[in-house]
Amino acid sequence: MKKLIQSLMFNALNLPKARAVGLWALGFGLWILVGGCAVGPNYKRPPINAPAAFRGETTISTNSFASLPWWQVFQDDTLQILIRTALTNNYDLRIAVTRVEQARAMAAEARAGFFPQLDYAANASRGQNVGGGNTPSPTGTIGNVFAADVNASWEIDLWGRIRRLNESARAQFFASEEARRDVMISLIGEVAQNYFQLLALDRQLEIARESTNSFGESLNIFNERLQGGVASKLETSSAEALMDAAAATIPELEQQIALQENQLSVLLGQNPGAILRGNASLEKQVPPEVPSGLPSELLERRPDIREAEQQLRSANAEVGVAKANFFPQLNLTGLFGEVSPELSAFTSGGDVAWGIAAGLTGPLFHGGQLRAQYAQARAVREQFALQYQASVLNAFQEISDALISREKSASARTEQGRAVEAYKIAVKISMERYRMGHADYYEVLQEQQLLFPAENSLVQFQLNQLLAVVQLYRALGGGWEVETTVVK
């Protein structure tokens, strides 16, 4: 490129003077643009103290299930439909897309500083004794002025000010793109989380109805024995109280389900309404295997970390902009047009006007303004560097929390499942013993009272395990891949 510019400037020696001056100015500007140095620090990623493995990781693997697209992690067909709907209609995601477009336009605006700015102007006036040179003869006579010209101006990037501005705007654009991906990951996680919570509420509603029916069956048995004279009113009253208490939880659960559906509808970009779930149930949800991968890969995967780094890169470039303001700016300007007091002479093209100039401007005394701006830019860069390191540390914590929660929830789910099976057997045996007269009513009601809270606890452990998988997937930065094929 530099040899091409040298050839351009050398060939200008053989051209007419006017064209040679313009070509020399163009060549000089390109030379400065290509060969000039950009003041300010070049970007360097801050050091990160990454652990060798995530705390809570049982097996270390170089693979990560966050590399899988979301439709391979969440195998539930209903959930996949909900996620696709949210990715299409969700307003937060659509707002994030508009921010990307804004940043893209700002980056294009900053890129325009590399090129000359061309403007045109045309003027026709008539007057007498008008100041400012608008009439050719301000001596009492009436005169005309016809003028048309094209103006060019070009700031030569001697110190890299424009390059640093462009670097900063480009980093802001990349940051907005990462912010959009972060919104997408969060949206996928929120839809999955709300869906699993909805399935858990469905299961708790089933348990409440089963509990009500079970206490109702006990009440019927006690009533039969009361009418036969072998039971007391205490037995029927106790069973009836437990049945009514269980029935009272049903409206509350139905309310929670409706509110959960409303919240999920908003995530889908729809008016509040019922969510069709088909044959989906909490018991059918199988948590996948979740190798988390290496901590060092996290810096390249999580969009919030990548966004923080782009913000830091932008702030670093702004330091160069602030430093370049201490140095002079070189501007090239040019004009070509026609000026004439007669319209006939103007249209014939005989009165040509042209000019070319170079201007050098620089600061002498600004009362410490430039130094303050430079100090502010450096402080902002330090702020974003600390924010970047804090976001990485926070990511390590989120992954560790999710890994530990998943492992402990899985263990608790297994143990609670055994407890529920044992309670079911106990309820069955106690009812048989009661009918045979080997146990009293208290034993039956006691086992029933223990069974249904245990079933609710099992639902919560199942939900916690699924939510831990969702949180881990989000924390690892998975889920933002776009589908390229139709998934059936």
For each residue, the residues with C-beta under 8 A, 3 or more apart:
1: 4 5 34
2: 5 6 31 34 35
3: 6 7
4: 1 7 8
5: 1 2 8 9 27 30 31 34
6: 2 3 9 10 27
7: 3 4 10 11
8: 4 5 11 12 23 26 27 30
9: 5 6 12 23 24 27 28 31
10: 6 7 13
11: 7 8 14 15 23
12: 8 9 15 19 20 23 24 27
13: 10 20
14: 11
15: 11 12 19 20 23
16: 19 20
17: 20 21
18: 21 22 354
19: 12 15 16 22 23
20: 12 13 15 16 17 23 24
21: 17 18 24 25 356
22: 18 19 25 26 334 356
23: 8 9 11 12 15 19 20 26 27
24: 9 12 20 21 27 28
25: 21 22 28 29 332 334 356 358
26: 8 22 23 29 30
27: 5 6 8 9 12 23 24 30 31
28: 9 24 25 31 32 156
29: 25 26 32 33 154 156 332
30: 5 8 26 27 33 34
31: 2 5 9 27 28 34 35
32: 28 29 35 36 156 157 158 330
33: 29 30 36 114 156 157
34: 1 2 5 30 31
35: 2 31 32
36: 32 33 156 157 158 159 160
37: 159 160
38: 159 160 163 164 320 324
39: 159 160 161 164 320 323 324 327
40: 160 164 316 317 319 320 321 322 323 324
41: 44 316 319 320
42: 316
43: 312 313 316 317
44: 41
45: 48 309
46: 312 385 388 389
47:
48: 45 299 389 392
49:
50: 295 296 298 299 392 396
51: 54 55 295 396
52: 295
53: 57 60 294 295
54: 51 57 292 295 396 399 400 403
55: 51 400 403 404
56: 399 400 401 402 403 404 407
57: 53 54 60 292 403
58: 407
59: 291
60: 53 57 294
61: 64 291 292 293
62: 293 294
63: 67 291 293
64: 61 67 291 292 293 294 297 301 476 478
65: 68 73 288 289 290 291 292 473 476 478
66: 292 293 301 473 476 477 478 479
67: 63 64 293 478
68: 65 72 73 478
69: 72 73 479 481 483
70: 73 74 83 188 473 478 479 481
71: 74 80 83 483 487
72: 68 69 75
73: 65 68 69 70 288 469 473 478 479
74: 70 71 79 80 83 192
75: 72 80 286 288
76: 79 80 195 280 284 285
77: 80 81 278 280
78: 81 82 195 276 277 278 280
79: 74 76 82 83 191 192 195 280
80: 71 74 75 76 77 83 84 487
81: 77 78 84 85
82: 78 79 85 86 191 195 264 268 275
83: 70 71 74 79 80 86 87 188 191 192
84: 80 81 87 88 483
85: 81 82 88 89 268 269 270
86: 82 83 89 90 93 187 188 191 267 268 269
87: 83 84 90 93 184 187 188
88: 84 85 269
89: 85 86 94 268 269 270
90: 86 87 93 94 187 267 268 269
91: 94 95 269
92: 95 96 183 187
93: 86 87 90 96 97 180 183 184 187
94: 89 90 91 97 98 269
95: 91 92 98 99
96: 92 93 99 100 176 179 180 183 184
97: 93 94 100 101 180
98: 94 95 101 102
99: 95 96 102 103 176 179 180
100: 96 97 103 104 173 176 177 179 180
101: 97 98 104 105
102: 98 99 105 106 176
103: 99 100 106 107 169 172 173 175 176 177
104: 100 101 107 108 173 176
105: 101 102 108 109
106: 102 103 109 110 169 172 173
107: 103 104 110 111 166 169 170 172 173
108: 104 105 111 112
109: 105 106 112 169
110: 106 107 113 162 165 166 168 169 170
111: 107 108 114 166 169
112: 108 109 115 117
113: 110 155 157 162 165 166
114: 33 111 157 162 166
115: 112 154
116: 152 153 154 332
117: 112 152 153 154
118: 150 151 152
119: 150 151 152
120: 148 149 150 151
121: 147 148 149 151 337
122: 147 148
123: 145 146 147 148
124: 144 145 146 147
125: 130 134 135 144 145
126: 135 142 143 144 145
127: 130 134 135 142 143
128: 135 138 140 141 142 143
129: 135 138 139 140
130: 125 127 134 135 138
131: 134 138
132:
133:
134: 125 127 130 131 145
135: 125 126 127 128 129 130 138 142 143 144 145
136: 143 144 145 341
137: 141 143
138: 128 129 130 131 135 143
139: 129
140: 128 129
141: 128 137
142: 126 127 128 135
143: 126 127 128 135 136 137 138 341
144: 124 125 126 135 136 341 342 343
145: 123 124 125 126 134 135 136 339 341
146: 123 124 338 339 340 341 342 343 346
147: 121 122 123 124 337 338 339 340 353
148: 120 121 122 123 337 338 346
149: 120 121 335 336 337 338 339 353
150: 118 119 120 335 336 337
151: 118 119 120 121 333 334 335
152: 116 117 118 119 332 333 334 335
153: 116 117 331 332 333 334
154: 29 115 116 117 331 332 333
155: 113 162 329 330 331
156: 28 29 32 33 36 329 330 331 332
157: 32 33 36 113 114 160 161 162 163
158: 32 36 327 328 329 330
159: 36 37 38 39 323 324 327
160: 36 37 38 39 40 157 163 164 320 324
161: 39 157 164 165 320 321 324 325 329
162: 110 113 114 155 157 165 166
163: 38 157 160 166 167 320
164: 38 39 40 160 161 167 168 317 318 320 321 324
165: 110 113 161 162 168 169 317 321
166: 107 110 111 113 114 162 163 169 170
167: 163 164 170 171 313 314 317 320
168: 110 164 165 171 172 313 314 315 317 318 321
169: 103 106 107 109 110 111 165 166 172 173 314
170: 107 110 166 167 173 174
171: 167 168 174 175 310 311 313 314 317
172: 103 106 107 168 169 175 176 310 311 314
173: 100 103 104 106 107 169 170 176 177
174: 170 171 177 178 306 310 313
175: 103 171 172 178 179 307 310 311 314
176: 96 99 100 102 103 104 172 173 179 180
177: 100 103 173 174 180 181
178: 174 175 181 182 303 304 306 307 310
179: 96 99 100 175 176 182 183 303 307
180: 93 96 97 99 100 176 177 183 184
181: 177 178 184 185 303 480
182: 178 179 185 186 303 304 307
183: 92 93 96 179 180 186 187
184: 87 93 96 180 181 187 188 479 480
185: 181 182 188 189 303 474 477 478 479 480
186: 182 183 189 190 474
187: 86 87 90 92 93 183 184 190 191 267
188: 70 83 86 87 184 185 191 192 474 479 480
189: 185 186 192 193 470 471 473 474 479
190: 186 187 193 194 267
191: 79 82 83 86 187 188 194 195 264 267 268
192: 74 79 83 188 189 195 196 470
193: 189 190 196 197 467 470
194: 190 191 197 198 260 263 264 267
195: 76 78 79 82 191 192 198 199 264 275
196: 192 193 199 200 282 285 463 466 467 470
197: 193 194 200 201 260 463 467
198: 194 195 201 202 257 260 261 264 275 277
199: 195 196 202 203 277 280 281 282 285
200: 196 197 203 204 282 459 460 462 463
201: 197 198 204 205 253 256 257 260
202: 198 199 205 206 257 277 281 282
203: 199 200 206 207 281 282 283 459
204: 200 201 207 208 253 456 459
205: 201 202 208 209 250 253 254 257
206: 202 203 209 210
207: 203 204 210 211 452 455 456 459
208: 204 205 211 212 246 247 249 250 253 452
209: 205 206 212 213 250
210: 206 207 213 214 452
211: 207 208 214 215 246 448 452
212: 208 209 215 216 243 246 247 250
213: 209 210 216 217
214: 210 211 217 218 427 448 452
215: 211 212 218 219 239 242 243 246 445 448
216: 212 213 219 220 243
217: 213 214 220 221
218: 214 215 221 222 239 242 243 431 441 444 445 448
219: 215 216 222 223 236 239 240 243
220: 216 217 223 224
221: 217 218 224 225 434 435
222: 218 219 225 226 231 235 236 239 441
223: 219 220 226 227 236
224: 220 221 227 228
225: 221 222 228 230 231 235
226: 222 223 229 230 231 232 233 235 236
227: 223 224
228: 224 225 231
229: 226
230: 225 226
231: 222 225 226 228 235 236 441
232: 226 235 236
233: 226 236 237
234: 237 238 441
235: 222 225 226 231 232 238 239 441
236: 219 222 223 226 231 232 233 239 240
237: 233 234 240 241
238: 234 235 241 242 441 442 445
239: 215 218 219 222 235 236 242 243 441 445
240: 219 236 237 243 244
241: 237 238 244 245
242: 215 218 238 239 245 246 445 448 449
243: 212 215 216 218 219 239 240 246 247
244: 240 241 247 248
245: 241 242 248 249
246: 208 211 212 215 242 243 249 250 452
247: 208 212 243 244 250
248: 244 245 251 252
249: 208 245 246 252 253
250: 205 208 209 212 246 247 253 254
251: 248 254 255
252: 248 249 255 256
253: 201 204 205 208 249 250 256 257
254: 205 250 251 257 258
255: 251 252 258 259
256: 201 252 253 259 260
257: 198 201 202 205 253 254 260 261
258: 254 255 261 262
259: 255 256 262 263
260: 194 197 198 201 256 257 263 264
261: 198 257 258 264 265 272 273 274 275
262: 258 259 265 266 272 273
263: 194 259 260 266 267
264: 82 191 194 195 198 260 261 267 268 275
265: 261 262 268 270 271 272 273 275
266: 262 263 269 270 272
267: 86 90 187 190 191 194 263 264
268: 82 85 86 89 90 191 264 265
269: 85 86 88 89 90 91 94 266
270: 85 89 265 266 273
271: 265
272: 261 262 265 266
273: 261 262 265 270
274: 261
275: 82 195 198 261 264 265
276: 78
277: 78 198 199 202 280
278: 77 78
279: 284
280: 76 77 78 79 199 277 284
281: 199 202 203 284 285
282: 196 199 200 202 203 285 459 462 463 466
283: 203 462
284: 76 279 280 281
285: 76 196 199 281 282 462 466
286: 75
287: 290 406 410 465 466 469
288: 65 73 75 469
289: 65
290: 65 287 403 406 469 472 473
291: 59 61 63 64 65
292: 54 57 61 64 65 66 399 403 472 476
293: 61 62 63 64 66 67 297 298 476
294: 53 60 62 64 297 298
295: 50 51 52 53 54 298 396
296: 50 299
297: 64 293 294 300 301
298: 50 293 294 295 301 302 305 392 395 396 399 476 477
299: 48 50 296 302 305 306 309 392
300: 297 306
301: 64 66 297 298 476 477 478
302: 298 299 305 306 395 475 476 477
303: 178 179 181 182 185 306 307 477 480
304: 178 182 307 308 391 395
305: 298 299 302 308 309 388 391 392 395 477
306: 174 178 299 300 302 303 309 310
307: 175 178 179 182 303 304 310 311
308: 304 305 311 312 384 387 388 391
309: 45 299 305 306 312 313 388
310: 171 172 174 175 178 306 307 313 314
311: 171 172 175 307 308 314 315 384 387 388
312: 43 46 308 309 315 316 381 384 385 387 388
313: 43 167 168 171 174 309 310 316 317
314: 167 168 169 171 172 175 310 311 317 318 384
315: 168 311 312 318 319 377 380 381 383 384
316: 40 41 42 43 312 313 319 320 381
317: 40 43 164 165 167 168 171 313 314 320 321
318: 164 168 314 315 321 322 377 380 381
319: 40 41 315 316 322 323 374 377 378 381
320: 38 39 40 41 160 161 163 164 167 316 317 323 324
321: 40 161 164 165 168 317 318 324 325 377
322: 40 318 319 325 370 373 374 376 377 378
323: 39 40 159 319 320 326 374
324: 38 39 40 159 160 161 164 320 321 327
325: 161 321 322 363 370 373 374
326: 323 363 370 374
327: 39 158 159 324 362
328: 158 360 361 362
329: 155 156 158 161 360 361 362
330: 32 155 156 158 358 359 360
331: 153 154 155 156 358 359 360 361
332: 25 29 116 152 153 154 156 356 357 358 359
333: 151 152 153 154 356 357 358 359
334: 22 25 151 152 153 354 355 356 357
335: 149 150 151 152 353 354 355 356
336: 149 150 352 353 354
337: 121 147 148 149 150 352 353 354
338: 146 147 148 149 346 349 351 352 353
339: 145 146 147 149 346 351 353
340: 146 147 343 345 346 350 351
341: 136 143 144 145 146 345
342: 144 146 345 346
343: 144 146 340 346 347
344: 347 348
345: 340 341 342 348 350 351
346: 146 148 338 339 340 342 343 351
347: 343 344
348: 344 345
349: 338 352
350: 340 345
351: 338 339 340 345 346
352: 336 337 338 349
353: 147 149 335 336 337 338 339
354: 18 334 335 336 337
355: 334 335
356: 21 22 25 332 333 334 335
357: 332 333 334
358: 25 330 331 332 333
359: 330 331 332 333
360: 328 329 330 331
361: 328 329 331
362: 327 328 329
363: 325 326 366 370
364:
365:
366: 363 369 370
367:
368: 371 372
369: 366 372 373
370: 322 325 326 363 366 373 374
371: 368 374 375
372: 368 369 375 376
373: 322 325 369 370 376 377
374: 319 322 323 325 326 370 371 377 378
375: 371 372 378 379
376: 322 372 373 379 380
377: 315 318 319 321 322 373 374 380 381
378: 319 322 374 375 381 382
379: 375 376 382 383
380: 315 318 376 377 383 384
381: 312 315 316 318 319 377 378 384 385
382: 378 379 385 386
383: 315 379 380 386 387
384: 308 311 312 314 315 380 381 387 388
385: 46 312 381 382 388 389
386: 382 383 389 390
387: 308 311 312 383 384 390 391
388: 46 305 308 309 311 312 384 385 391 392
389: 46 48 385 386 392 393
390: 386 387 393 394
391: 304 305 308 387 388 394 395
392: 48 50 298 299 305 388 389 395 396
393: 389 390 396 397
394: 390 391 397 398
395: 298 302 304 305 391 392 398 399 475
396: 50 51 54 295 298 392 393 399 400
397: 393 394 400 401
398: 394 395 401 402 471 474 475
399: 54 56 292 298 395 396 402 403 472 475 476
400: 54 55 56 396 397 403 404
401: 56 397 398 404 405 471 475
402: 56 398 399 405 406 468 469 471 472 475
403: 54 55 56 57 290 292 399 400 406 407 472
404: 55 56 400 401 407 408
405: 401 402 408 409 464 467 468 471
406: 287 290 402 403 409 410 465 468 469 472
407: 56 58 403 404 410 411
408: 404 405 411 412
409: 405 406 412 413 461 464 465 468
410: 287 406 407 413 414 465
411: 407 408 414 415
412: 408 409 415 416 461 464
413: 409 410 416 417 458 461 462 464 465
414: 410 411 417 418
415: 411 412 418 419
416: 412 413 419 420 454 457 458 461
417: 413 414 420 421 458
418: 414 415 421 422
419: 415 416 422 423 454 458
420: 416 417 423 424 451 454 455 458
421: 417 418 424 425
422: 418 419 425 426
423: 419 420 426 427 447 450 451 454 455
424: 420 421 427 428 451
425: 421 422 428 429
426: 422 423 429 430 447 450 451
427: 214 423 424 430 431 444 447 448 451
428: 424 425 431 432
429: 425 426 432 433
430: 426 427 433 434 439 443 444 446 447
431: 218 427 428 434 435 444
432: 428 429 435 436
433: 429 430 436 438 439 443
434: 221 430 431 437 438 439 440 441 443 444
435: 221 431 432
436: 432 433
437: 434
438: 433 434
439: 430 433 434 443 444
440: 434 443 444
441: 218 222 231 234 235 238 239 434 444 445
442: 238 445 446
443: 430 433 434 439 440 446 447
444: 218 427 430 431 434 439 440 441 447 448
445: 215 218 238 239 242 441 442 448 449
446: 430 442 443 449 450
447: 423 426 427 430 443 444 450 451
448: 211 214 215 218 242 427 444 445 451 452
449: 242 445 446 452 453
450: 423 426 446 447 453 454
451: 420 423 424 426 427 447 448 454 455
452: 207 208 210 211 214 246 448 449 455 456
453: 449 450 456 457
454: 416 419 420 423 450 451 457 458
455: 207 420 423 451 452 458 459
456: 204 207 452 453 459 460
457: 416 453 454 460 461
458: 413 416 417 419 420 454 455 461 462
459: 200 203 204 207 282 455 456 462 463
460: 200 456 457 463 464
461: 409 412 413 416 457 458 464 465
462: 200 282 283 285 413 458 459 465 466
463: 196 197 200 282 459 460 466 467
464: 405 409 412 413 460 461 467 468
465: 287 406 409 410 413 461 462 468 469
466: 196 282 285 287 462 463 469 470
467: 193 196 197 405 463 464 470 471
468: 402 405 406 409 464 465 471 472
469: 73 287 288 290 402 406 465 466 472 473
470: 189 192 193 196 466 467 473 474
471: 189 398 401 402 405 467 468 474 475
472: 290 292 399 402 403 406 468 469 475 476
473: 65 66 70 73 189 290 469 470 476 478 479
474: 185 186 188 189 398 470 471 477 478 479
475: 302 395 398 399 401 402 471 472
476: 64 65 66 292 293 298 301 302 399 472 473
477: 66 185 298 301 302 303 305 474 480
478: 64 65 66 67 68 70 73 185 301 473 474
479: 66 69 70 73 184 185 188 189 473 474
480: 181 184 185 188 303 477
481: 69 70
482:
483: 69 71 84 486 487
484:
485:
486: 483
487: 71 80 483
488:
